Amino acid sequence: MIYVNIVIPYVKSTIGFLGIIVGGIAVITIVYFFIMFFILMRRGRQFRKMNNDIVKEYQETKNGELFLEKLLAIDTKPKDMNDEMTWYLNIATAFNVLGKRNESIALFKQLEEVATEKDKEYIQNSIKFVQEQLEK
């Protein structure tokens, strides 16, 4: 309404007035979509940051028990499939590091069922790697 009150003095015809209304709706729609896009892009940021911090800490300390404990203690849940897959892959890796290879393989096989083709290849290679370690 504020927009309409501001532009009415400059409008000389009905078509001009309708053009102003349609333009206002277009501007509001564009602003709305940019705000929603920004919110959707940031929705998983907190989880990813926590997960990445835990992985970095593990890479520095190589403490598998602490790695698994912190992964399971993350209080925010993944917001999309990629974050969830990454989280479960990290848990399976922690199981493998701790020598719980059967649990690791079981989790990898569960992930394989829901994974995309690209991820399936990675998971299958991980299963082979863990099975080779299990045989040794």
Secondary structure by P-SEA (a helix, b strand, c coil): caaaaaaccccccaaaaaaaaaaaaaaaaaaaaaaaaaaaaacaaaaaaaaaaaaaaaaacccaaaaaaaaaacccccccaaaaaaaaaaaaaaaaaacaaaaaaaaaaaaaaaccaaaaaaaaaaaaaaaaaaac
